[in-house]
Amino acid sequence: MIEQSSRNWGGSGIKTDLLLFFVVEMFLLITFPENRTETDDGAWYAYMVRDQSIHSLYNPRFLLFLPFMKLIAGVLPGVDTYHLLCYVSMAFAGLAIVLLRNILIKFTSWPTVVSWWVIILVLISYEFWRYAFESEVYMLAIFMVLACLYFQLELYQQGKDWRTLTALILCSSLAVLFYKPAFIIVFLILPFLLAVKQRWKYAFLLYGVSGVIILGFYFLTYKYYLLKPDSFVAHFMGGVNDPVGNPWMAPVVVVSNFISTMWVFGVRELGGIVSSAFAHKVVQEELLTASQVGNTSYFLMFLCAVLFVLLAAALFFAVRYFRRNGMSLPVFIVVFLVIVVIYGSFLVVMDPSSNEPWIMLTIPLAILLGNYLFLPVYYAGRRWLVHSILFVVLLINYIGGIGLLKDSSCDFNRLKTEWLSQNARDGDLILSLGPMSFIRYLNYYTKGEAYNYEEQLMMNAPMFDSLNAFQGEIYITEDMIEPIPAITFRSGITSEVLDSVFMKYYYVPVPVDTSNNFVTYKLVKR
């Protein structure tokens, strides 16, 4: 049975929600980063929203996300699109925290302080904190999934309520339309609450009406989509990645979503090990950002050791508590266990090595930690232990993560693009070996048209054959002279390969900017 709490959380209702939202937004504004290299797609989303027709924005993986951002950008003209999308993420992060508070108020019997511990843990967990002010879809997706959970629990607890069912159908449909992988949680896991109560009519309406809404939007966007795929089925099923990554890295990724590992790249002895473990990934951005760490890395190692000891002590008290009192399994906790197992299994197969999709499990995992670690520690009378854990997590994630992103002087993409952003003109061509996040950054922050030459070579596209009559300037980044190790590892592209291309087409790379370590070249004919 789900127990409704009647506790006073320092106030109730809209005033407390507004205060909490304000505090979260202030926290995010104070820690707002200037270095934006670490994330992959933010500049691409901003470029699409700013420069493309709304009919070009219906990506099947997040069908309505970019059009929704386009509408917001239209209401707020004059605001930099990238930062606008960051502010929207901040708003939904705040709303998600407020909604989490309301869920814990209504559907748990936890002591007040335990619930606040969970809320704080979510807010300061590294990837939630990091993506809370990023031009990304995840905060919106998390908020929509939490809304679905809220209404499912309402129906489970209260019984028949057509208004709640209507809200659930709307939120479930939007959750999938904004972020397709949310389908797993919203339609494969949460409806088991309706099944437990044998509310088959509600389940039928949820699946039936939501199915019509989702299919309807996919059909309409297929019909009017400018970049039309081969078929409606291809459009509807699009946006699903092929399995990629090492499943054994999943536990590391889960831990790094809570505890920043950014600083590890700044430790000479450890940075090489991490780079080798992710040999196929471009990690130069992280290496440059983490170069600020210096001797602080020893303090961070000490903090990690302290955190390990604190967690071990908390685990000791938790085990002792459950041995004496037994371990209950309320429906509220079962929901999150199932989410972690099923959604986590999906990610282990499809994308185990990427932090981004695992962000969706931050709140379920935090709630499980709250129930099986924080709660017994509370009853053991060791509140200081959880306070210490949260404080150490905050220190590690700020000093070794968010704090490193405050200084734009170590922003890999900004430094590499600085000259081009000021000098490239409309009609100019910019060639780089990537990664794709950098190509998207170039397209957003420069007037030239950027291409990923690694992708061109992999597609056997004879790009240079079409450049003889090209009227604009052709610029290349320094990785077209000396490829990044990850590019050579995964594509076999070496400096010798690139030299042969330049020689074949009679181009000579001439440096035009040597103001920093990232030299920009212009290709001129011999």
Buried (B, 14 or more C-beta within 10 A) or exposed (E): EBBEBEEEBEEEEEEBBEEBBEEBBEBBEEBBBEBBBBBBBBBBBBBBBBEBEBEBBBBBEBBBBBBBBBEBBEEEEEEEBBBBBBBBBBBBBBBBBBBBBBBBBBBBEBBBEBBBBBBBBBBBBBBBBBBBBBBBBBBBBBBBBBBBBBBBBBBBBEEEBEEBBEBBBBBBBBBBBBBBBBBBBBBBBBBBBBEEBEBEEBBEBBBEBBEEBBEEBBEEBBEEBEEEBEEBEEBBEBBEEEEEBEEEBBEBBBEBBBBBBBBBBBBEEBBEEBBEBBEEBBBBBBBBBBEBBEEBBEBBBEBBEBBEEBBEBBBBBBEEBEEEEEEEEBBBBEBBBBBBEEBBEBBBEBBBBBBBBBBBBBBBBBBBBBBBBBBBBBBBEBBEBBBBBBBBBBBBBBBBBBBBBBEEEBBBBBBBBBBBBEBBEEEBBBBBBBBBBBBBBBBBBBBBBBBBBBBBBEEEEEBBEEBEEEEBBBBBBBBBBEBBBBBBBBBEBEEEEBEEBBEEBEBEBEEBBEEEEBBBBBBEEE
